[in-house]
Each structure stands twice: as structure tokens, then as C-alpha cells.
């Protein structure tokens, strides 16, 4: 059970990525039915300001000992350098030895690599750093094509938006889809996007750069069982078909057809986890015409059949 979360702050920490961790784990949402987390901001020298590189400073108030005892240790992005404080690296190794899960956001993966936690492990990092990352940590199995990688007690993510995805994935993995959905709803994050995930790694939440398509996306989610043409969707968005198709790819990273298929798979996944409905009924409710279509799209996106997925993840 995920109860305590420690955010590691080192010199050069990126405030946005640090804020992502705080937003998911550091805000009291018990009124919404979200379990409370014992959230700790830890550093080698608590009480001393840490530079962020953007003209402000953070003053963490908890020591590394509080990091070592946490259930989850999150390492936000930070300045990439050749060496990191030995005490910080030792604390990360001790936390893992005690059973903690460690998670990195973007360049925070460098800290995990410097601590030796990526040796012979599957991981990812921002595509811009992939070549350098492989050079620095040749024993790590780096997949720079995905948004995040879940390798058991090691979760690594790519850029900023992927950090949100990874945090919500950890919540969902440890506390269930309902809690993750409650947090996502409060954060007003957009519906999920496709991202080349491995088996059991969720298709994460898309980063929308504008609000123009949000009503259309929500309407598509509310009408998953209906067929939608580009012409129909473009008319709803009051755009030409060409402009709509271009804007849709820009805001979601994929085409309307593939996006809708992904949402149907995600809905089917939730039904597999939280209901005892048969596969045929789940296929219908998720918008797939037949169970065969459900199996085809589900296995392509998730990596296993609906039946195998239910066997592993059903409540």
C-alpha cells in the first residue's frame, strides 16, 4: 500500500517537474475520497535553500533519513552533471534496499543511474537525452520511444507531461483506477493519449496545448459506442476537415480514429478491472462491434488478451 512519498530535491531541480510530484502526491484530497499521503520533501541539507535555475529557490524541510523510509521516492528533473552528492545516491540505494519504489521524471533518471539503480533494468528518459543517457549508463536498457516504463520497483518517465502520466500510473497501480481518476479529474488533465507502451504500461494522459478541442474530446468519450467520422467531428468543432485533422494530431499526438480506439481500450480495461461483465458485453459497452475486435485492439495496445488482463488485474 502506498502511504508515504518522498520527493528528492537536489541543486538545479526543475520546479515544474517538482510541482508535478507535489500536485499528485502532496495535496490533501481526502474530501474527494483520495487517501492521504505522508508527503515529504527531502534534501541532503534540510532547511537550506536549493537553487532551481529559474531565479527562485526551494527550502526543503526533511532529511534524507525520511526519504529512506518512504514507500515511494520521486526524483524530479534536475540539472544534468557528471556527479551527484554521494549522500543522496547512498540514500536512494538504501531506500530501494528497504523496499521502496523509485520514480524519476525526465532528467531525474540521471540521479537514479548515478546511484546504480538502472543497471540491467528497463527504463526511459527524454528523447533528447537518450544517446547521452546510454553512454553514461551502458548497463541500462533504455527505450526512448515510450512515455514511461514500469519495471516493478523502478518507474522512469520521459518529458514533463510524461511525468504526470507516470505519477498517475503509480497511483493506479498501487491504489486502483478510481483513486487515479479522482486525482486526474481534480488536475483537469485531458483524456489519455497513445504512447507506444509496453505490456501493462498505461497509455498516458495527453498534453493539450489549447482548449479548442476539449469539448469534442469529452463528447467523443461520452459517445464511445457511436461511430465518428472526421467530417462529423470537424463540424462539431466548427473547423474544416483539414484544419481539424491537423489540430487533432497537434493536440493529442495521434489521429481521431486511433485516439478513439485507445479510449475504447481504456474503457474496456476499466470494465475488466471493476466488473464481472462478460467479454461480449464489455466489447459492446466499449464501442467495439464484436469481441474479436476488442481482443485485437486490446492486445495491440496493452500487450495481452482481455481475459489474461482480467486474470491479473481484476479486483
LONUZA-652425 format. One record per residue: x, y, z of N, C-alpha, C in turn. Coordinates in steps of 0.1 Angstrom, whole numbers, padded with zeros to 4 digits, always signed. Atoms other than C-alpha are relative to their C-alpha. Layout:
REM LONUZA-652425
XYZXYZXYZ...
END
This chain:
REM LONUZA-652425
+0008-0012+0000+0000+0000+0000+0009+0012+0000-0007-0012+0001+0013+0034-0010-0005+0010+0011+0003-0009-0010+0013+0056+0021+0009+0012+0001-0009-0011-0001+0044+0077+0022+0008+0003-0013-0007-0004+0013+0060+0096-0007+0010+0011+0003-0010-0010-0002+0093+0115-0006+0005+0005-0014-0005-0007+0012+0103+0140-0033+0014+0004+0003-0014-0003-0002+0141+0143-0036+0003+0013-0007-0004-0013+0006+0153+0179-0041+0015+0001+0000-0015-0003+0001+0189+0185-0053+0002+0013-0007-0003-0013+0006+0206+0216-0066-0003-0001-0015+0004+0000+0014+0192+0225-0100-0013-0007-0003+0013+0007+0002+0158+0209-0095-0008+0008-0009+0009-0007+0009+0133+0218-0122-0014+0002+0007+0012-0003-0008+0103+0235-0105-0013-0006-0005+0012+0005+0005+0077+0223-0129-0001-0015+0003+0000+0015-0003+0086+0186-0126-0001-0003+0015+0002+0001-0015+0089+0190-0088-0015+0003+0003+0014-0003-0003+0054+0206-0089-0009-0011-0004+0008+0012+0004+0040+0176-0108-0001-0010+0011+0000+0010-0011+0051+0153-0080-0009+0006+0012+0008-0007-0011+0036+0178-0054-0015-0001-0003+0015-0001+0004+0003+0181-0074-0006-0014+0002+0006+0013+0000-0003+0143-0075+0000-0005+0015-0002+0007-0013+0010+0133-0040+0000+0009+0012-0002-0009-0011+0013+0164-0019-0012+0008+0004+0012-0008-0003-0022+0179-0020-0010-0009+0007+0010+0007-0008-0048+0168+0006-0013+0000-0008+0013+0002+0008-0078+0154-0015-0009-0010+0007+0009+0010-0008-0094+0133+0013-0015+0004-0002+0014-0004+0002-0126+0153+0008-0006-0006-0013+0004+0006+0012-0127+0138-0027+0000-0015+0000-0001+0014-0001-0122+0103-0014+0014-0006-0004-0014+0004+0003-0084+0102-0022+0007-0003+0014-0008+0002-0013-0063+0086+0006+0011+0010+0001-0010-0010-0002-0039+0110+0022+0014-0007-0001-0013+0005+0000-0002+0106+0016+0009+0008+0010-0010-0007-0009+0026+0113+0041+0010+0005-0010-0008-0005+0010+0043+0136+0017+0012+0008+0006-0012-0005-0006+0079+0146+0024+0009+0006-0011-0010-0006+0009+0103+0170+0006+0014-0001+0006-0013+0004-0006+0138+0157+0013+0012+0005-0007-0012-0004+0006+0173+0170+0007+0012-0004+0010-0011+0004-0008+0208+0164+0019+0002+0010+0012-0002-0010-0010+0208+0197+0039-0014+0007+0002+0013-0006-0002+0172+0204+0051+0001+0013+0007+0000-0014-0005+0165+0240+0059+0009+0009-0008-0009-0009+0008+0190+0253+0034-0006+0001-0014+0006-0002+0013+0178+0268+0001+0007-0008-0011-0005+0007+0012+0182+0248-0031-0003+0008-0012+0002-0008+0012+0186+0266-0064-0008-0008-0010+0008+0006+0010+0162+0259-0092+0005+0003-0014-0004-0004+0013+0179+0277-0121-0009+0009-0007+0010-0009+0006+0149+0299-0128-0002+0012+0008+0001-0013-0008+0155+0327-0103-0007-0001+0013+0006+0002-0013+0138+0312-0073+0007-0012+0007-0006+0011-0008+0149+0288-0045-0011-0008+0008+0009+0008-0009+0132+0260-0026+0008-0004+0012-0006+0004-0013+0138+0252+0010-0006-0013+0005+0005+0013-0005+0132+0215+0017+0002-0001+0015-0001+0000-0015+0125+0207+0054+0002-0014+0006-0002+0014-0005+0131+0169+0056+0013-0005-0004-0013+0006+0003+0164+0150+0058-0001-0013-0008-0001+0012+0008+0175+0121+0037-0005-0013+0008+0006+0011-0007+0165+0097+0065-0014-0002-0002+0014+0001+0003+0129+0105+0058-0003-0005-0014+0001+0006+0013+0135+0096+0022+0002-0015+0000-0004+0015-0001+0150+0062+0031-0012-0008+0004+0011+0008-0005+0119+0052+0049-0013+0001-0007+0013-0002+0007+0093+0062+0023-0003-0012-0009+0005+0011+0009+0072+0038+0002+0004+0003-0014-0003-0005+0014+0078+0059-0030+0010+0011+0001-0009-0011+0000+0108+0081-0037-0001+0005-0015+0001-0006+0013+0102+0105-0066+0012+0010-0002-0012-0008+0003+0132+0122-0083-0004+0009-0012+0003-0009+0011+0121+0153-0104+0012+0003-0008-0011-0005+0009+0141+0166-0133+0009+0010+0007-0010-0009-0006+0173+0184-0124+0011+0002-0010-0011-0002+0008+0204+0198-0139+0009-0012-0002-0008+0012+0003+0224+0171-0156+0015+0004+0002-0014-0003-0003+0260+0169-0143+0007-0014+0002-0008+0012+0000+0288+0144-0141-0001-0008+0014+0000+0006-0013+0285+0138-0103-0012+0006+0008+0011-0005-0009+0257+0140-0077+0005-0003+0014-0005+0001-0014+0261+0142-0039+0000-0015+0004-0001+0014-0004+0273+0108-0026-0010-0004+0011+0009+0003-0010+0250+0111+0004-0014-0003-0006+0013+0002+0006+0220+0114-0019-0001-0013-0007+0000+0013+0007+0230+0084-0040-0001-0012+0010+0000+0011-0010+0236+0063-0009-0015-0001+0006+0014+0000-0005+0201+0073+0004-0009-0007-0009+0008+0007+0010+0185+0062-0028+0002-0015+0000-0003+0015+0000+0202+0028-0027-0006-0006+0013+0005+0006-0012+0192+0023+0009-0015+0000+0000+0014+0001+0001+0156+0032+0002-0005-0012-0008+0003+0011+0009+0155+0006-0026+0002-0013+0008-0003+0012-0008+0171-0020-0002-0011-0002+0010+0010+0002-0010+0144-0013+0023-0014-0003-0007+0012+0004+0006+0117-0020-0003-0008+0012-0007+0006-0012+0007+0109+0015-0018-0001-0002-0015+0001-0002+0014+0097+0021-0053+0007+0014-0003-0006-0012+0004+0118+0048-0070-0006+0004-0014+0006-0005+0012+0104+0070-0098+0008+0013-0004-0007-0012+0005+0122+0096-0120-0009+0007-0010+0007-0008+0010+0107+0124-0140+0011+0007-0009-0009-0005+0009+0127+0133-0171+0015-0002+0004-0014+0002-0003+0164+0140-0163+0003-0004+0014-0002+0006-0013+0158+0128-0127+0006-0014-0002-0005+0013+0003+0167+0095-0143+0015-0001+0001-0015-0001-0001+0204+0106-0143+0004-0003+0015-0003+0002-0014+0203+0106-0105-0001-0015+0003+0001+0014-0003+0190+0071-0104+0011-0008-0007-0011+0007+0006+0216+0060-0129+0013+0001+0007-0013-0003-0008+0244+0076-0109+0000-0009+0013+0001+0008-0012+0231+0056-0079+0001-0015-0003-0002+0014+0004+0235+0024-0099-0014-0008+0000+0013+0007-0001+0197+0017-0098-0006-0004-0014+0005+0004+0013+0193+0013-0136+0008-0011-0006-0008+0011+0005+0218-0015-0141-0009-0012-0003+0008+0012+0004+0202-0043-0161-0015+0002+0002+0014-0003-0002+0168-0025-0158-0006+0007-0013+0007-0007+0011+0142-0013-0184-0003+0014+0005+0002-0013-0004+0139+0024-0183-0002+0009-0012+0001-0010+0011+0133+0056-0204+0005+0013+0006-0004-0014-0003+0143+0092-0205-0004+0009-0011+0004-0009+0011+0135+0123-0226+0009-0004-0012-0007+0004+0012+0144+0115-0262+0012+0008-0003-0012-0009+0003+0168+0145-0263+0012-0005+0007-0012+0005-0008+0190+0128-0237+0004-0014-0002-0002+0015+0001+0188+0092-0249+0014-0004-0003-0014+0004+0004+0222+0090-0266+0010+0002+0012-0009-0003-0011+0240+0106-0237-0003-0009+0012+0004+0009-0011+0220+0085-0212+0006-0014-0002-0006+0013+0003+0231+0053-0229+0015+0000+0002-0015+0000-0002+0267+0064-0229+0003+0000+0015-0003-0001-0015+0266+0073-0192-0004-0013+0007+0005+0012-0007+0247+0041-0182-0002-0011-0010+0000+0010+0011+0256+0014-0207-0008-0013+0005+0007+0012-0004+0240-0013-0185-0015+0001+0001+0014-0002+0000+0206+0003-0186-0006-0003-0013+0007+0003+0012+0181-0009-0211-0010+0011-0003+0008-0012+0003+0168+0024-0225-0009-0001-0012+0010-0001+0011+0137+0027-0246-0005+0014-0001+0003-0014+0001+0134+0063-0257-0013+0003-0008+0013-0002+0008+0102+0057-0277-0012+0001+0008+0012+0001-0008+0079+0054-0248-0001+0012+0010+0002-0011-0009+0065+0079-0224+0004-0003+0015-0005+0005-0013+0072+0059-0192+0001-0015+0000-0002+0014-0001+0083+0025-0182-0002-0005+0015+0002+0006-0013+0071+0004-0152+0008-0013+0000-0008+0012-0002+0098-0021-0142+0000-0004+0014+0002+0004-0014+0084-0031-0108+0003+0011+0009-0003-0011-0010+0101-0010-0081+0007+0011-0006-0007-0011+0007+0116+0013-0108-0010+0005-0011+0008-0006+0010+0094+0037-0128+0007+0012-0005-0007-0011+0006+0110+0061-0152-0009+0006-0010+0009-0007+0010+0094+0087-0174+0008+0010-0008-0007-0009+0010+0103+0110-0203-0002+0015+0004+0001-0014-0003+0094+0147-0205-0011+0004+0010+0009-0006-0010+0072+0169-0184-0014-0007+0001+0013+0006-0001+0038+0156-0194+0000-0015+0003-0001+0014-0003+0050+0120-0192+0002-0002+0015-0001+0000-0015+0058+0128-0155-0013-0001+0007+0014+0001-0005+0021+0133-0149-0005-0014-0002+0005+0013+0004+0014+0101-0167+0006-0011+0010-0006+0009-0008+0039+0082-0146-0005+0000+0015+0005-0002-0013+0027+0096-0113-0014-0006+0001+0013+0006+0000-0009+0087-0121+0000-0015-0002-0002+0014+0001+0002+0053-0132+0003-0007+0013-0003+0006-0013+0018+0046-0099-0012+0000+0010+0012-0001-0008-0013+0058-0081-0010-0012-0004+0009+0010+0005-0034+0035-0103+0005-0014+0004-0006+0014-0003-0011+0005-0098-0001-0003+0015+0000+0003-0015-0010+0009-0060-0013+0001+0006+0012-0003-0007-0044+0023-0052-0013-0002-0008+0011+0003+0009-0066+0014-0082-0004+0012-0009+0004-0010+0010-0083+0032-0111-0008+0011+0005+0009-0010-0006-0108+0050-0090+0007+0012+0006-0007-0010-0006-0083+0069-0070+0008+0008-0010-0007-0008+0011-0062+0078-0101-0009+0009-0007+0010-0008+0007-0093+0090-0118-0004+0013+0008+0003-0011-0008-0102+0112-0089+0010+0011+0000-0011-0010+0001-0068+0129-0089+0001+0006-0013+0000-0006+0013-0068+0133-0126-0011+0010-0003+0011-0009+0002-0102+0149-0125+0002+0013+0007-0003-0012-0007-0091+0174-0099+0011+0008-0007-0011-0007+0007-0060+0182-0120-0005+0005-0014+0005-0004+0013-0082+0187-0151+0009-0004-0011-0008+0005+0011-0059+0166-0172-0009-0005-0011+0008+0004+0012-0071+0158-0207+0000-0015-0001+0001+0014+0002-0081+0123-0218+0014-0006-0005-0013+0006+0002-0053+0098-0223+0004-0001-0015-0005+0001+0013-0030+0096-0253+0008-0013-0002-0007+0012+0004-0014+0067-0271+0015+0003+0001-0014-0004-0001+0023+0064-0265+0010-0012-0002-0009+0011+0002+0039+0031-0276+0004-0008+0012-0003+0006-0013+0036+0015-0242+0004-0015-0001-0003+0014-0002+0050-0019-0232-0012-0007+0007+0011+0007-0006+0028-0046-0217-0002+0005+0014+0005-0005-0013+0008-0034-0187+0004+0015+0003-0003-0014-0002+0021+0002-0191-0010+0008-0006+0012-0006+0005-0008+0025-0195+0003+0011-0010-0001-0011+0010-0014+0048-0224-0003+0013+0008+0002-0011-0010-0009+0081-0206-0009+0012-0005+0009-0011+0002-0027+0114-0204+0006+0010-0010-0006-0009+0010-0023+0137-0234+0001+0014+0005-0002-0014-0004-0010+0172-0231-0006+0008-0011+0006-0008+0010-0034+0195-0249+0006+0014+0001-0006-0013+0001-0019+0228-0260-0010+0011-0001+0011-0010+0000-0052+0246-0263-0013-0006+0004+0013+0005-0004-0088+0243-0252-0009-0003-0011+0010+0000+0011-0103+0243-0286-0006-0014-0003+0006+0013+0002-0108+0205-0289-0005-0007+0012+0004+0006-0012-0116+0198-0253-0015-0004+0000+0014+0004+0000-0154+0198-0258-0002-0012-0009+0001+0011+0009-0150+0175-0288+0005-0013+0006-0006+0012-0006-0128+0151-0269-0009-0006+0011+0009+0004-0010-0152+0150-0240-0013-0007-0006+0011+0005+0006-0181+0144-0263+0003-0014-0006-0003+0013+0005-0163+0115-0280+0001-0010+0011+0000+0009-0011-0157+0100-0246-0014-0004+0005+0014+0002-0004-0194+0103-0238-0007-0009-0010+0007+0007+0011-0203+0086-0271+0009-0011-0006-0009+0010+0005-0178+0058-0273-0006-0011-0009+0007+0011+0007-0203+0033-0287-0004+0005-0014+0004-0005+0013-0210+0055-0317+0012+0002-0009-0010-0002+0011-0191+0058-0350+0002+0015-0002-0002-0015+0002-0175+0092-0356+0009+0002-0012-0008-0004+0012-0163+0105-0389+0007+0013+0002-0007-0012-0001-0138+0132-0393-0009+0012-0004+0009-0011+0004-0164+0153-0411-0009+0004+0011+0009-0003-0011-0188+0150-0382+0007+0007+0011-0008-0006-0011-0161+0158-0356+0004+0014-0004-0005-0014+0004-0148+0188-0377-0012+0009+0001+0012-0009-0001-0184+0202-0379-0003+0003+0014+0003-0003-0014-0188+0199-0342+0010+0010+0005-0011-0010-0005-0155+0218-0337+0000+0013-0008+0001-0011+0009-0166+0243-0364+0013+0003-0007-0012-0001+0007-0135+0237-0384-0001-0008-0014-0001+0009+0012-0127+0224-0419+0006-0013+0004-0005+0014-0003-0118+0187-0421+0015+0001+0001-0014+0000+0000-0082+0195-0429+0006+0007+0012-0004-0007-0012-0078+0220-0401-0002-0008+0013+0003+0008-0012-0095+0197-0376+0010-0012+0001-0009+0012+0000-0073+0167-0386+0014+0005+0005-0013-0006-0004-0041+0189-0382+0000+0003+0014+0001-0004-0014-0052+0203-0349-0001-0012+0009+0002+0012-0009-0062+0169-0335+0013-0006+0002-0013+0006-0002-0028+0155-0342+0009+0008+0009-0008-0009-0008-0011+0185-0327-0003+0000+0014+0004+0000-0014-0031+0183-0295+0000-0013+0007+0001+0013-0007-0033+0146-0289+0011-0009-0004-0012+0008+0004-0003+0132-0308-0005-0012-0009+0005+0011+0008-0025+0108-0329-0012+0005-0008+0012-0003+0008-0054+0107-0354-0013-0003+0008+0013+0002-0007-0091+0108-0344-0003-0015+0002+0004+0014+0000-0096+0071-0353+0009-0008+0011-0008+0007-0009-0066+0059-0333-0002+0004+0015+0003-0006-0014-0074+0082-0303-0013-0007+0005+0012+0006-0004-0109+0068-0302+0001-0015+0003-0003+0014-0003-0097+0032-0304+0007-0001+0014-0007+0001-0012-0074+0039-0275-0009+0003+0012+0010-0003-0010-0102+0054-0254-0009-0012+0003+0008+0012-0001-0123+0023-0261+0007-0011+0008-0008+0010-0007-0095+0001-0250+0001+0003+0015-0001-0004-0014-0091+0021-0218-0013-0002+0008+0013+0002-0007-0128+0019-0210-0002-0015+0002+0001+0014-0002-0127-0018-0216+0009-0005+0011-0010+0004-0011-0097-0021-0193-0007+0003+0014+0007-0003-0013-0117-0004-0165-0011-0010+0003+0010+0010-0002-0146-0027-0170+0005-0014+0003-0007+0013-0004-0123-0057-0169+0004+0000+0014-0005-0001-0014-0109-0045-0136-0011+0001+0010+0009-0004-0010-0140-0033-0119-0014-0007-0001+0013+0007+0002-0169-0055-0132+0002-0015-0003+0000+0014+0004-0178-0091-0138-0008-0003-0013+0007+0001+0013-0194-0084-0172+0008-0010-0009-0007+0009+0010-0187-0109-0200+0007+0008-0010-0008-0007+0010-0163-0101-0228-0009+0006-0011+0009-0005+0011-0192-0097-0253-0006+0013+0005+0006-0012-0005-0209-0071-0231+0010+0011+0001-0010-0010-0001-0177-0053-0224+0004+0006-0014-0003-0005+0013-0170-0051-0261-0010+0010-0005+0011-0009+0004-0204-0036-0267+0001+0014+0007+0000-0013-0008-0201-0010-0239+0012+0009-0003-0012-0008+0003-0166+0000-0250+0000+0005-0015+0001-0005+0014-0177+0006-0286+0005-0009-0011-0005+0010+0010-0163-0025-0303-0012-0008-0005+0012+0007+0006-0187-0042-0327+0000-0015+0004-0001+0014-0004-0175-0077-0317+0011-0003+0010-0011+0003-0009-0154-0094-0290+0013-0002-0007-0012+0002+0007-0129-0103-0317+0007+0014-0003-0006-0013+0001-0124-0066-0324+0006+0005+0013-0005-0004-0013-0120-0059-0287+0014-0007+0003-0012+0007-0003-0094-0086-0284+0012+0005-0009-0010-0005+0010-0075-0073-0315+0006+0013+0005-0005-0013-0004-0073-0037-0303+0006-0001+0014-0005+0001-0014-0068-0046-0266+0014-0006+0000-0013+0006+0000-0039-0069-0273+0011+0008-0006-0010-0009+0006-0022-0045-0296+0004+0012+0009-0003-0012-0009-0024-0016-0271+0006-0004+0013-0004+0003-0014-0019-0034-0238+0011-0011+0000-0010+0011+0001+0001-0065-0249-0005-0013+0004+0006+0013-0004-0022-0092-0235-0014+0000-0004+0014+0001+0003-0057-0105-0242-0008+0006+0012+0008-0005-0011-0086-0091-0222-0002-0010+0011+0001+0010-0010-0090-0124-0204+0012-0001+0009-0012+0000-0008-0054-0125-0193+0002+0012+0008+0000-0012-0007-0056-0089-0183-0009+0000+0013+0009+0001-0011-0086-0095-0161+0005-0010+0010-0006+0009-0010-0069-0125-0145+0010+0006+0009-0011-0006-0008-0040-0103-0134-0005+0012+0008+0003-0012-0006-0058-0071-0125-0015+0002+0005+0014-0002-0005-0095-0077-0117+0000+0001+0015+0002-0002-0015-0105-0065-0082-0006-0012+0006
END
